[in-house]
């Protein structure tokens, strides 16, 4: 019978110049002034959806993606033509997306954005091909409009505490 070596889950550092494996995350001591956070709803197996809401673009119902990672807002080309937007093709924008892939818009248009039924914003949106939503509202819209995304509640919060429920989300807490 062969004797097995014991398994080592963490090796402590014995001297300053000696390399050692770090301790598991749940065993790291708290520093002075720190306290342990807690999960209100912990489900590591669950995939959370994007922050999409319903709104209106030029008085037509639309699915809008609130994207904090986008600097600019983009309207889908097909939807823009369906709702009668006049697209200025003289000006285009080069955008960099995921994996540094370059994406070119086909032009720019002015749009009426209606949220929560009665809050109206007029703005210029770049026009390009999108999949899965009619428009991406980026930070150039969300910051001036005062939009906050409450992921725990599954809502987009507008000024005056107007809440818009995200598509496919229910509030986690009563």
OpenMM code with the backbone's topology and positions (N, CA, C; nanometers):
from openmm import Vec3, app, unit

residues = "UNK UNK UNK UNK UNK UNK UNK UNK UNK UNK UNK UNK UNK UNK UNK UNK UNK UNK UNK UNK UNK UNK UNK UNK UNK UNK UNK UNK UNK UNK UNK UNK UNK UNK UNK UNK UNK UNK UNK UNK UNK UNK UNK UNK UNK UNK UNK UNK UNK UNK UNK UNK UNK UNK UNK UNK UNK UNK UNK UNK UNK UNK UNK UNK UNK UNK UNK UNK UNK UNK UNK UNK UNK UNK UNK UNK UNK UNK UNK UNK UNK UNK UNK UNK UNK UNK UNK UNK UNK UNK UNK UNK UNK UNK UNK UNK UNK UNK UNK UNK UNK UNK UNK UNK UNK UNK UNK UNK UNK UNK UNK UNK UNK UNK UNK UNK UNK UNK UNK UNK UNK UNK UNK UNK UNK UNK UNK UNK UNK UNK UNK UNK UNK UNK UNK UNK UNK UNK UNK UNK UNK UNK UNK UNK UNK UNK UNK UNK UNK UNK UNK UNK UNK UNK UNK UNK UNK UNK UNK UNK UNK UNK UNK UNK UNK UNK UNK UNK UNK UNK UNK UNK UNK UNK".split()
positions = [
    Vec3(0.0839, -0.1179, 0.0000),
    Vec3(0.0000, 0.0000, 0.0000),
    Vec3(0.0882, 0.1240, 0.0000),
    Vec3(0.0582, 0.2168, -0.0924),
    Vec3(0.1361, 0.3400, -0.1028),
    Vec3(0.0830, 0.4457, -0.0089),
    Vec3(0.1737, 0.5141, 0.0539),
    Vec3(0.1328, 0.6211, 0.1442),
    Vec3(0.1126, 0.7487, 0.0629),
    Vec3(-0.0015, 0.8131, 0.0807),
    Vec3(-0.0314, 0.9349, 0.0060),
    Vec3(0.0169, 1.0574, 0.0810),
    Vec3(0.0620, 1.1539, 0.0037),
    Vec3(0.1046, 1.2806, 0.0638),
    Vec3(-0.0195, 1.3614, 0.1002),
    Vec3(-0.0158, 1.4337, 0.2102),
    Vec3(-0.1323, 1.5147, 0.2477),
    Vec3(-0.1530, 1.6277, 0.1470),
    Vec3(-0.2786, 1.6633, 0.1251),
    Vec3(-0.3104, 1.7745, 0.0360),
    Vec3(-0.2905, 1.9060, 0.1092),
    Vec3(-0.2368, 2.0012, 0.0364),
    Vec3(-0.2133, 2.1332, 0.0947),
    Vec3(-0.3074, 2.2313, 0.0273),
    Vec3(-0.3962, 2.2908, 0.1048),
    Vec3(-0.4907, 2.3858, 0.0456),
    Vec3(-0.4371, 2.5276, 0.0504),
    Vec3(-0.3518, 2.5551, 0.1445),
    Vec3(-0.2936, 2.6886, 0.1538),
    Vec3(-0.1603, 2.6773, 0.2259),
    Vec3(-0.0609, 2.7440, 0.1731),
    Vec3(0.0712, 2.7441, 0.2349),
    Vec3(0.0938, 2.8820, 0.2942),
    Vec3(0.1292, 2.8855, 0.4217),
    Vec3(0.1543, 3.0147, 0.4858),
    Vec3(0.2906, 3.0676, 0.4487),
    Vec3(0.3019, 3.1967, 0.4418),
    Vec3(0.4287, 3.2622, 0.4120),
    Vec3(0.5130, 3.2625, 0.5393),
    Vec3(0.6326, 3.2097, 0.5298),
    Vec3(0.7172, 3.2005, 0.6484),
    Vec3(0.8210, 3.3112, 0.6542),
    Vec3(0.8676, 3.3573, 0.5389),
    Vec3(0.9620, 3.4686, 0.5360),
    Vec3(0.9191, 3.5662, 0.4278),
    Vec3(0.9696, 3.6887, 0.4337),
    Vec3(0.9300, 3.7914, 0.3384),
    Vec3(0.9717, 3.7599, 0.1951),
    Vec3(1.0846, 3.6936, 0.1762),
    Vec3(1.1328, 3.6689, 0.0408),
    Vec3(1.0936, 3.5310, -0.0122),
    Vec3(1.0096, 3.4604, 0.0589),
    Vec3(0.9673, 3.3284, 0.0158),
    Vec3(0.8268, 3.3369, -0.0436),
    Vec3(0.8104, 3.2790, -0.1621),
    Vec3(0.6794, 3.2796, -0.2251),
    Vec3(0.5938, 3.1692, -0.1660),
    Vec3(0.4662, 3.1969, -0.1517),
    Vec3(0.3754, 3.0970, -0.0980),
    Vec3(0.2373, 3.1179, -0.1587),
    Vec3(0.1576, 3.0131, -0.1569),
    Vec3(0.0218, 3.0219, -0.2076),
    Vec3(-0.0616, 3.1088, -0.1131),
    Vec3(-0.1519, 3.1868, -0.1708),
    Vec3(-0.2382, 3.2733, -0.0905),
    Vec3(-0.3444, 3.1895, -0.0196),
    Vec3(-0.3924, 3.2355, 0.0939),
    Vec3(-0.4988, 3.1623, 0.1634),
    Vec3(-0.6303, 3.1726, 0.0855),
    Vec3(-0.7215, 3.0772, 0.1032),
    Vec3(-0.8519, 3.0864, 0.0374),
    Vec3(-0.9223, 3.2167, 0.0758),
    Vec3(-1.0050, 3.2675, -0.0157),
    Vec3(-1.0685, 3.3973, 0.0069),
    Vec3(-1.1518, 3.4030, 0.1340),
    Vec3(-1.2177, 3.2920, 0.1693),
    Vec3(-1.3023, 3.2970, 0.2883),
    Vec3(-1.2219, 3.2951, 0.4179),
    Vec3(-1.0909, 3.2778, 0.4080),
    Vec3(-1.0079, 3.2761, 0.5274),
    Vec3(-0.9234, 3.4018, 0.5430),
    Vec3(-0.9367, 3.4969, 0.4513),
    Vec3(-0.8591, 3.6203, 0.4622),
    Vec3(-0.9173, 3.7041, 0.5751),
    Vec3(-0.8308, 3.7471, 0.6639),
    Vec3(-0.8767, 3.8265, 0.7779),
    Vec3(-0.9170, 3.9661, 0.7341),
    Vec3(-1.0123, 4.0214, 0.8060),
    Vec3(-1.0537, 4.1589, 0.7810),
    Vec3(-0.9503, 4.2540, 0.8387),
    Vec3(-0.9273, 4.3627, 0.7694),
    Vec3(-0.8363, 4.4660, 0.8165),
    Vec3(-0.9101, 4.5560, 0.9155),
    Vec3(-0.8372, 4.6315, 0.9982),
    Vec3(-0.9029, 4.7234, 1.0910),
    Vec3(-0.9921, 4.8220, 1.0148),
    Vec3(-1.1143, 4.8388, 1.0617),
    Vec3(-1.2093, 4.9299, 0.9983),
    Vec3(-1.2966, 4.8639, 0.8928),
    Vec3(-1.2651, 4.7396, 0.8534),
    Vec3(-1.3460, 4.6687, 0.7548),
    Vec3(-1.4525, 4.5856, 0.8246),
    Vec3(-1.5590, 4.5573, 0.7527),
    Vec3(-1.6607, 4.4668, 0.8048),
    Vec3(-1.7103, 4.3807, 0.6905),
    Vec3(-1.7607, 4.2666, 0.7242),
    Vec3(-1.8042, 4.1719, 0.6223),
    Vec3(-1.9374, 4.2167, 0.5623),
    Vec3(-1.9438, 4.2187, 0.4282),
    Vec3(-2.0684, 4.2489, 0.3587),
    Vec3(-2.1560, 4.1248, 0.3559),
    Vec3(-2.2792, 4.1424, 0.3158),
    Vec3(-2.3692, 4.0285, 0.3090),
    Vec3(-2.4467, 4.0322, 0.1781),
    Vec3(-2.4932, 3.9174, 0.1367),
    Vec3(-2.5706, 3.9048, 0.0139),
    Vec3(-2.7179, 3.9143, 0.0497),
    Vec3(-2.7888, 4.0056, -0.0137),
    Vec3(-2.9331, 4.0106, 0.0074),
    Vec3(-2.9999, 3.8965, -0.0677),
    Vec3(-2.9483, 3.8652, -0.1849),
    Vec3(-3.0036, 3.7566, -0.2659),
    Vec3(-2.8869, 3.6921, -0.3382),
    Vec3(-2.8360, 3.5823, -0.2857),
    Vec3(-2.7188, 3.5184, -0.3437),
    Vec3(-2.7608, 3.3935, -0.4199),
    Vec3(-2.7421, 3.3963, -0.5502),
    Vec3(-2.7734, 3.2820, -0.6352),
    Vec3(-2.6636, 3.2713, -0.7405),
    Vec3(-2.5505, 3.2083, -0.7072),
    Vec3(-2.4370, 3.2050, -0.7999),
    Vec3(-2.4673, 3.1352, -0.9320),
    Vec3(-2.5681, 3.0489, -0.9352),
    Vec3(-2.6030, 2.9771, -1.0572),
    Vec3(-2.6924, 3.0592, -1.1499),
    Vec3(-2.7481, 3.1687, -1.1013),
    Vec3(-2.8431, 3.2474, -1.1789),
    Vec3(-2.7715, 3.3483, -1.2685),
    Vec3(-2.8197, 3.3623, -1.3921),
    Vec3(-2.7681, 3.4614, -1.4861),
    Vec3(-2.8632, 3.5793, -1.4847),
    Vec3(-2.8108, 3.6974, -1.4672),
    Vec3(-2.8951, 3.8158, -1.4651),
    Vec3(-2.9010, 3.8782, -1.6032),
    Vec3(-3.0143, 3.9367, -1.6333),
    Vec3(-3.0383, 3.9915, -1.7665),
    Vec3(-2.9841, 4.1327, -1.7786),
    Vec3(-2.9794, 4.1797, -1.9029),
    Vec3(-2.9366, 4.3163, -1.9291),
    Vec3(-3.0429, 4.4135, -1.8792),
    Vec3(-3.0031, 4.5388, -1.8627),
    Vec3(-3.0945, 4.6432, -1.8152),
    Vec3(-3.1730, 4.6991, -1.9336),
    Vec3(-3.2805, 4.6275, -1.9696),
    Vec3(-3.3661, 4.6712, -2.0801),
    Vec3(-3.4997, 4.7184, -2.0252),
    Vec3(-3.5511, 4.8256, -2.0846),
    Vec3(-3.6799, 4.8810, -2.0443),
    Vec3(-3.7640, 4.9074, -2.1687),
    Vec3(-3.8949, 4.9253, -2.1468),
    Vec3(-3.9829, 4.9681, -2.2550),
    Vec3(-3.9926, 5.1196, -2.2510),
    Vec3(-3.9959, 5.1791, -2.3665),
    Vec3(-4.0145, 5.3231, -2.3801),
    Vec3(-4.0723, 5.3500, -2.5170),
    Vec3(-4.0684, 5.4748, -2.5574),
    Vec3(-4.1155, 5.5105, -2.6911),
    Vec3(-4.0104, 5.5949, -2.7607),
    Vec3(-3.9919, 5.5679, -2.8888),
    Vec3(-3.9048, 5.6485, -2.9735),
    Vec3(-3.9921, 5.7037, -3.0850),
    Vec3(-4.0018, 5.8351, -3.0927),
    Vec3(-4.0914, 5.9005, -3.1892),
    Vec3(-4.2326, 5.8424, -3.1803),
    Vec3(-4.2805, 5.8230, -3.0577),
    Vec3(-4.4155, 5.7741, -3.0272),
    Vec3(-4.4411, 5.6298, -3.0705),
    Vec3(-4.3384, 5.5503, -3.0919),
    Vec3(-4.3507, 5.4084, -3.1243),
    Vec3(-4.2859, 5.3276, -3.0125),
    Vec3(-4.3576, 5.2254, -2.9643),
    Vec3(-4.3065, 5.1413, -2.8555),
    Vec3(-4.1725, 5.0798, -2.8953),
    Vec3(-4.0774, 5.0813, -2.8017),
    Vec3(-3.9425, 5.0330, -2.8310),
    Vec3(-3.8807, 4.9678, -2.7082),
    Vec3(-3.7890, 4.8750, -2.7327),
    Vec3(-3.7071, 4.8143, -2.6277),
    Vec3(-3.5763, 4.8918, -2.6239),
    Vec3(-3.5436, 4.9440, -2.5051),
    Vec3(-3.4259, 5.0289, -2.4877),
    Vec3(-3.3282, 4.9615, -2.3916),
    Vec3(-3.2031, 4.9496, -2.4330),
    Vec3(-3.0985, 4.8944, -2.3469),
    Vec3(-3.0277, 5.0097, -2.2778),
    Vec3(-3.0286, 5.0104, -2.1448),
    Vec3(-2.9541, 5.1103, -2.0676),
    Vec3(-2.8140, 5.0531, -2.0470),
    Vec3(-2.7155, 5.1118, -2.1137),
    Vec3(-2.5804, 5.0556, -2.1166),
    Vec3(-2.4811, 5.1528, -2.0541),
    Vec3(-2.4389, 5.1235, -1.9306),
    Vec3(-2.3428, 5.2105, -1.8620),
    Vec3(-2.2038, 5.1997, -1.9226),
    Vec3(-2.1802, 5.0987, -2.0046),
    Vec3(-2.0505, 5.0837, -2.0695),
    Vec3(-2.0417, 5.1536, -2.2039),
    Vec3(-2.1518, 5.2125, -2.2481),
    Vec3(-2.1536, 5.2821, -2.3770),
    Vec3(-2.1446, 5.4324, -2.3540),
    Vec3(-2.0561, 5.4974, -2.4259),
    Vec3(-2.0431, 5.6428, -2.4146),
    Vec3(-2.1487, 5.7152, -2.4964),
    Vec3(-2.1927, 5.6530, -2.6073),
    Vec3(-2.2896, 5.7163, -2.6970),
    Vec3(-2.4151, 5.6308, -2.7072),
    Vec3(-2.5212, 5.6903, -2.7601),
    Vec3(-2.6480, 5.6209, -2.7798),
    Vec3(-2.6650, 5.5896, -2.9278),
    Vec3(-2.7208, 5.4715, -2.9558),
    Vec3(-2.7346, 5.4250, -3.0940),
    Vec3(-2.8769, 5.3745, -3.1169),
    Vec3(-2.9339, 5.4104, -3.2313),
    Vec3(-3.0669, 5.3679, -3.2738),
    Vec3(-3.0516, 5.2662, -3.3862),
    Vec3(-3.1325, 5.1602, -3.3835),
    Vec3(-3.1258, 5.0579, -3.4872),
    Vec3(-3.1693, 5.1148, -3.6220),
    Vec3(-3.0951, 5.0833, -3.7267),
    Vec3(-3.1206, 5.1358, -3.8610),
    Vec3(-3.2599, 5.0994, -3.9113),
    Vec3(-3.2972, 4.9728, -3.8995),
    Vec3(-3.4280, 4.9279, -3.9478),
    Vec3(-3.5404, 4.9983, -3.8736),
    Vec3(-3.5300, 5.0075, -3.7412),
    Vec3(-3.6331, 5.0738, -3.6611),
    Vec3(-3.6406, 5.2222, -3.6964),
    Vec3(-3.5262, 5.2854, -3.7168),
    Vec3(-3.5233, 5.4281, -3.7519),
    Vec3(-3.6010, 5.4532, -3.8806),
    Vec3(-3.5838, 5.3662, -3.9781),
    Vec3(-3.6569, 5.3814, -4.1051),
    Vec3(-3.8055, 5.3536, -4.0869),
    Vec3(-3.8401, 5.2540, -4.0025),
    Vec3(-3.9809, 5.2201, -3.9774),
    Vec3(-4.0572, 5.3355, -3.9135),
    Vec3(-3.9925, 5.4088, -3.8235),
    Vec3(-4.0619, 5.5177, -3.7529),
    Vec3(-4.0434, 5.6525, -3.8215),
    Vec3(-3.9822, 5.6530, -3.9386),
    Vec3(-3.9734, 5.7748, -4.0187),
    Vec3(-3.8662, 5.8740, -3.9783),
    Vec3(-3.7582, 5.8271, -3.9201),
    Vec3(-3.6488, 5.9176, -3.8832),
    Vec3(-3.5727, 5.9619, -4.0082),
    Vec3(-3.5361, 6.0879, -4.0109),
    Vec3(-3.4510, 6.1391, -4.1178),
    Vec3(-3.3061, 6.1183, -4.0747),
    Vec3(-3.2341, 6.0352, -4.1479),
    Vec3(-3.0969, 5.9991, -4.1109),
    Vec3(-2.9992, 6.0838, -4.1907),
    Vec3(-2.9152, 6.1571, -4.1184),
    Vec3(-2.8094, 6.2363, -4.1812),
    Vec3(-2.6899, 6.1443, -4.2039),
    Vec3(-2.6725, 6.0999, -4.3287),
    Vec3(-2.5645, 6.0057, -4.3599),
    Vec3(-2.4324, 6.0755, -4.3891),
    Vec3(-2.4317, 6.2083, -4.3839),
    Vec3(-2.3083, 6.2837, -4.4082),
    Vec3(-2.2103, 6.2700, -4.2920),
    Vec3(-2.2640, 6.2385, -4.1742),
    Vec3(-2.1789, 6.2281, -4.0556),
    Vec3(-2.1922, 6.0867, -3.9988),
    Vec3(-2.0793, 6.0231, -3.9726),
    Vec3(-2.0788, 5.8888, -3.9146),
    Vec3(-1.9884, 5.8878, -3.7921),
    Vec3(-1.9958, 5.7795, -3.7182),
    Vec3(-1.9168, 5.7676, -3.5955),
    Vec3(-1.8484, 5.6318, -3.5941),
    Vec3(-1.7225, 5.6306, -3.5582),
    Vec3(-1.6498, 5.5054, -3.5394),
    Vec3(-1.6581, 5.4708, -3.3917),
    Vec3(-1.7112, 5.3533, -3.3617),
    Vec3(-1.7261, 5.3096, -3.2231),
    Vec3(-1.6413, 5.1853, -3.2005),
    Vec3(-1.5914, 5.1696, -3.0804),
    Vec3(-1.5151, 5.0505, -3.0444),
    Vec3(-1.5974, 4.9734, -2.9430),
    Vec3(-1.6227, 4.8465, -2.9737),
    Vec3(-1.7066, 4.7648, -2.8878),
    Vec3(-1.6282, 4.6581, -2.8160),
    Vec3(-1.6939, 4.5474, -2.7937),
    Vec3(-1.6335, 4.4345, -2.7242),
    Vec3(-1.5169, 4.3808, -2.8064),
    Vec3(-1.4116, 4.3421, -2.7394),
    Vec3(-1.2894, 4.2892, -2.8016),
    Vec3(-1.2273, 4.3891, -2.8984),
    Vec3(-1.2445, 4.5173, -2.8719),
    Vec3(-1.1860, 4.6245, -2.9531),
    Vec3(-1.2240, 4.6162, -3.1008),
    Vec3(-1.3413, 4.5602, -3.1299),
    Vec3(-1.3884, 4.5549, -3.2678),
    Vec3(-1.4445, 4.6913, -3.3062),
    Vec3(-1.4082, 4.7387, -3.4241),
    Vec3(-1.4550, 4.8685, -3.4711),
    Vec3(-1.5929, 4.8530, -3.5344),
    Vec3(-1.6816, 4.9446, -3.4994),
    Vec3(-1.8199, 4.9441, -3.5451),
    Vec3(-1.8479, 5.0828, -3.6011),
    Vec3(-1.9019, 5.0901, -3.7208),
    Vec3(-1.9292, 5.2197, -3.7832),
    Vec3(-2.0793, 5.2438, -3.7900),
    Vec3(-2.1223, 5.3612, -3.7482),
    Vec3(-2.2628, 5.3977, -3.7622),
    Vec3(-2.2856, 5.4457, -3.9050),
    Vec3(-2.4128, 5.4452, -3.9474),
    Vec3(-2.4446, 5.4883, -4.0841),
    Vec3(-2.4859, 5.6345, -4.0896),
    Vec3(-2.5084, 5.6947, -3.9741),
    Vec3(-2.5486, 5.8347, -3.9709),
    Vec3(-2.5991, 5.8751, -3.8341),
    Vec3(-2.6743, 5.9845, -3.8340),
    Vec3(-2.7238, 6.0417, -3.7090),
    Vec3(-2.8648, 6.0947, -3.7313),
    Vec3(-2.9478, 6.0909, -3.6260),
    Vec3(-3.0845, 6.1405, -3.6365),
    Vec3(-3.1296, 6.2004, -3.5044),
    Vec3(-3.2321, 6.2839, -3.5116),
    Vec3(-3.2906, 6.3434, -3.3905),
    Vec3(-3.4157, 6.2641, -3.3552),
    Vec3(-3.4285, 6.2288, -3.2271),
    Vec3(-3.5355, 6.1404, -3.1826),
    Vec3(-3.6026, 6.1961, -3.0574),
    Vec3(-3.7322, 6.1679, -3.0462),
    Vec3(-3.8076, 6.1964, -2.9241),
    Vec3(-3.8096, 6.0669, -2.8428),
    Vec3(-3.7513, 6.0700, -2.7230),
    Vec3(-3.7475, 5.9536, -2.6337),
    Vec3(-3.8473, 5.9780, -2.5216),
    Vec3(-3.9439, 5.8866, -2.5046),
    Vec3(-4.0437, 5.8993, -2.3981),
    Vec3(-4.0263, 5.7839, -2.3007),
    Vec3(-4.0082, 5.8167, -2.1740),
    Vec3(-3.9933, 5.7164, -2.0686),
    Vec3(-4.1041, 5.7346, -1.9659),
    Vec3(-4.1460, 5.6253, -1.9044),
    Vec3(-4.2476, 5.6254, -1.7989),
    Vec3(-4.3775, 5.6914, -1.8444),
    Vec3(-4.4048, 5.6865, -1.9717),
    Vec3(-4.5310, 5.7377, -2.0234),
    Vec3(-4.5377, 5.8853, -2.0517),
    Vec3(-4.4642, 5.9681, -1.9741),
    Vec3(-4.4801, 6.1129, -1.9926),
    Vec3(-4.3523, 6.1952, -1.9800),
    Vec3(-4.2384, 6.1326, -1.9578),
    Vec3(-4.1130, 6.2078, -1.9513),
    Vec3(-4.0490, 6.2061, -2.0896),
    Vec3(-4.0372, 6.3230, -2.1520),
    Vec3(-3.9915, 6.3332, -2.2904),
    Vec3(-3.8538, 6.3976, -2.2963),
    Vec3(-3.7664, 6.3364, -2.3748),
    Vec3(-3.6315, 6.3873, -2.3983),
    Vec3(-3.6108, 6.3918, -2.5494),
    Vec3(-3.5559, 6.5017, -2.5997),
    Vec3(-3.5190, 6.5120, -2.7409),
    Vec3(-3.3674, 6.5038, -2.7496),
    Vec3(-3.3177, 6.4192, -2.8388),
    Vec3(-3.1733, 6.4039, -2.8489),
    Vec3(-3.1332, 6.3494, -2.9852),
    Vec3(-3.0052, 6.3641, -3.0154),
    Vec3(-2.9481, 6.3056, -3.1362),
    Vec3(-2.8940, 6.1678, -3.1011),
    Vec3(-2.9254, 6.0703, -3.1844),
    Vec3(-2.8736, 5.9348, -3.1680),
    Vec3(-2.7989, 5.8958, -3.2943),
    Vec3(-2.6914, 5.8209, -3.2756),
    Vec3(-2.6230, 5.7620, -3.3894),
    Vec3(-2.7108, 5.6489, -3.4397),
    Vec3(-2.7038, 5.6184, -3.5671),
    Vec3(-2.7856, 5.5131, -3.6270),
    Vec3(-2.6932, 5.4021, -3.6760),
    Vec3(-2.7233, 5.2789, -3.6345),
    Vec3(-2.6422, 5.1642, -3.6737),
    Vec3(-2.7204, 5.0361, -3.6573),
    Vec3(-2.6637, 4.9277, -3.7008),
    Vec3(-2.7309, 4.7976, -3.6928),
    Vec3(-2.7192, 4.7416, -3.5515),
    Vec3(-2.8344, 4.7102, -3.4913),
    Vec3(-2.8389, 4.6536, -3.3566),
    Vec3(-2.9173, 4.5233, -3.3589),
    Vec3(-2.8909, 4.4381, -3.2626),
    Vec3(-2.9633, 4.3128, -3.2476),
    Vec3(-3.0122, 4.3037, -3.1036),
    Vec3(-3.1411, 4.2747, -3.0849),
    Vec3(-3.1941, 4.2514, -2.9512),
    Vec3(-3.2599, 4.3705, -2.8854),
    Vec3(-3.2473, 4.4885, -2.9417),
    Vec3(-3.3121, 4.6076, -2.8880),
    Vec3(-3.3236, 4.7108, -2.9995),
    Vec3(-3.4144, 4.8060, -2.9795),
    Vec3(-3.4331, 4.9104, -3.0804),
    Vec3(-3.3319, 5.0232, -3.0645),
    Vec3(-3.2841, 5.0433, -2.9425),
    Vec3(-3.1851, 5.1487, -2.9190),
    Vec3(-3.1013, 5.1148, -2.7968),
    Vec3(-2.9791, 5.1655, -2.7975),
    Vec3(-2.8915, 5.1611, -2.6805),
    Vec3(-2.8836, 5.3035, -2.6284),
    Vec3(-2.9236, 5.3223, -2.5038),
    Vec3(-2.9094, 5.4535, -2.4412),
    Vec3(-2.7841, 5.4485, -2.3551),
    Vec3(-2.6820, 5.5205, -2.3970),
    Vec3(-2.5537, 5.5205, -2.3282),
    Vec3(-2.5445, 5.6306, -2.2243),
    Vec3(-2.4224, 5.6509, -2.1770),
    Vec3(-2.3992, 5.7493, -2.0711),
    Vec3(-2.4281, 5.8920, -2.1164),
    Vec3(-2.4183, 5.9200, -2.2467),
    Vec3(-2.4494, 6.0550, -2.2944),
    Vec3(-2.5976, 6.0871, -2.2765),
    Vec3(-2.6808, 5.9860, -2.2554),
    Vec3(-2.8223, 6.0070, -2.2230),
    Vec3(-2.8464, 5.9943, -2.0729),
    Vec3(-2.7945, 5.8868, -2.0123),
    Vec3(-2.8293, 5.8560, -1.8732),
    Vec3(-2.7819, 5.9596, -1.7727),
    Vec3(-2.6621, 6.0127, -1.7901),
    Vec3(-2.6116, 6.1107, -1.6930),
    Vec3(-2.6927, 6.2404, -1.6972),
    Vec3(-2.7095, 6.3049, -1.8141),
    Vec3(-2.7883, 6.4289, -1.8149),
    Vec3(-2.9350, 6.4076, -1.7764),
    Vec3(-2.9906, 6.2889, -1.8075),
    Vec3(-3.1307, 6.2613, -1.7750),
    Vec3(-3.1478, 6.2191, -1.6294),
    Vec3(-3.0389, 6.1909, -1.5595),
    Vec3(-3.0471, 6.1520, -1.4186),
    Vec3(-3.0942, 6.0094, -1.3972),
    Vec3(-3.0662, 5.9206, -1.4919),
    Vec3(-3.1089, 5.7810, -1.4816),
    Vec3(-3.0141, 5.7047, -1.3893),
    Vec3(-3.0714, 5.6306, -1.2943),
    Vec3(-2.9955, 5.5409, -1.2073),
    Vec3(-3.0491, 5.4001, -1.2278),
    Vec3(-2.9609, 5.3034, -1.2292),
    Vec3(-3.0036, 5.1647, -1.2450),
    Vec3(-2.9983, 5.0971, -1.1088),
    Vec3(-3.1136, 5.0495, -1.0618),
    Vec3(-3.1230, 4.9794, -0.9345),
    Vec3(-3.1326, 4.8302, -0.9650),
    Vec3(-3.0184, 4.7629, -0.9651),
    Vec3(-3.0163, 4.6221, -1.0034),
    Vec3(-3.0871, 4.5336, -0.9016),
    Vec3(-3.0812, 4.5679, -0.7744),
    Vec3(-3.1466, 4.4868, -0.6721),
    Vec3(-3.2979, 4.4895, -0.6883),
    Vec3(-3.3519, 4.6055, -0.7228),
    Vec3(-3.4961, 4.6202, -0.7380),
    Vec3(-3.5409, 4.5887, -0.8804),
    Vec3(-3.4475, 4.5836, -0.9751),
    Vec3(-3.4821, 4.5565, -1.1140),
    Vec3(-3.5519, 4.6730, -1.1803),
    Vec3(-3.5105, 4.7952, -1.1438),
    Vec3(-3.5739, 4.9135, -1.2012),
    Vec3(-3.4700, 5.0142, -1.2483),
    Vec3(-3.5154, 5.1006, -1.3376),
    Vec3(-3.4392, 5.2195, -1.3748),
    Vec3(-3.5079, 5.3345, -1.3028),
    Vec3(-3.4318, 5.4129, -1.2296),
    Vec3(-3.4884, 5.5225, -1.1504),
    Vec3(-3.4619, 5.6543, -1.2222),
    Vec3(-3.5668, 5.7304, -1.2406),
    Vec3(-3.5577, 5.8609, -1.3047),
    Vec3(-3.5692, 5.9687, -1.1982),
    Vec3(-3.5415, 6.0940, -1.2337),
    Vec3(-3.5597, 6.2016, -1.1361),
    Vec3(-3.7019, 6.1995, -1.0789),
    Vec3(-3.7182, 6.2537, -0.9602),
    Vec3(-3.8458, 6.2518, -0.8864),
    Vec3(-3.8867, 6.1101, -0.8482),
    Vec3(-3.7881, 6.0189, -0.8416),
    Vec3(-3.8089, 5.8800, -0.7995),
    Vec3(-3.9143, 5.8065, -0.8816),
    Vec3(-3.9205, 5.8344, -1.0099),
    Vec3(-4.0040, 5.7579, -1.1018),
    Vec3(-3.9276, 5.6298, -1.1343),
    Vec3(-3.9928, 5.5140, -1.1180),
    Vec3(-3.9282, 5.3847, -1.1408),
    Vec3(-3.9873, 5.3171, -1.2636),
    Vec3(-3.9001, 5.2623, -1.3484),
    Vec3(-3.9423, 5.1846, -1.4645),
    Vec3(-3.8917, 5.0428, -1.4441),
    Vec3(-3.9839, 4.9458, -1.4439),
    Vec3(-3.9450, 4.8062, -1.4246),
    Vec3(-3.8679, 4.7566, -1.5464),
    Vec3(-3.7560, 4.6886, -1.5221),
    Vec3(-3.6778, 4.6314, -1.6318),
    Vec3(-3.7521, 4.5121, -1.6906),
    Vec3(-3.7310, 4.4888, -1.8188),
    Vec3(-3.7974, 4.3793, -1.8889),
    Vec3(-3.7498, 4.2458, -1.8322),
    Vec3(-3.8450, 4.1588, -1.7987),
    Vec3(-3.8126, 4.0258, -1.7487),
    Vec3(-3.7665, 4.0215, -1.6051),
    Vec3(-3.7826, 4.1292, -1.5314),
    Vec3(-3.7377, 4.1335, -1.3919),
    Vec3(-3.8557, 4.1586, -1.3001),
    Vec3(-3.8492, 4.0986, -1.1843),
    Vec3(-3.9450, 4.1257, -1.0780),
    Vec3(-3.8652, 4.1762, -0.9598),
    Vec3(-3.9239, 4.2606, -0.8772),
    Vec3(-3.8503, 4.3062, -0.7587),
    Vec3(-3.8099, 4.1872, -0.6716),
    Vec3(-3.6858, 4.1891, -0.6218),
    Vec3(-3.6375, 4.0808, -0.5362),
    Vec3(-3.6920, 4.0918, -0.3951),
    Vec3(-3.7196, 4.2121, -0.3520),
    Vec3(-3.7633, 4.2343, -0.2144),
    Vec3(-3.8993, 4.3012, -0.2176),
    Vec3(-3.9850, 4.2612, -0.1223),
    Vec3(-4.1217, 4.3086, -0.1173),
    Vec3(-4.1342, 4.4506, -0.0867),
] * unit.nanometer
topology = app.Topology()
chain = topology.addChain("A")
for resn in residues:
    res = topology.addResidue(resn, chain)
    for name in ("N", "CA", "C"):
        topology.addAtom(name, app.Element.getBySymbol(name[0]), res)
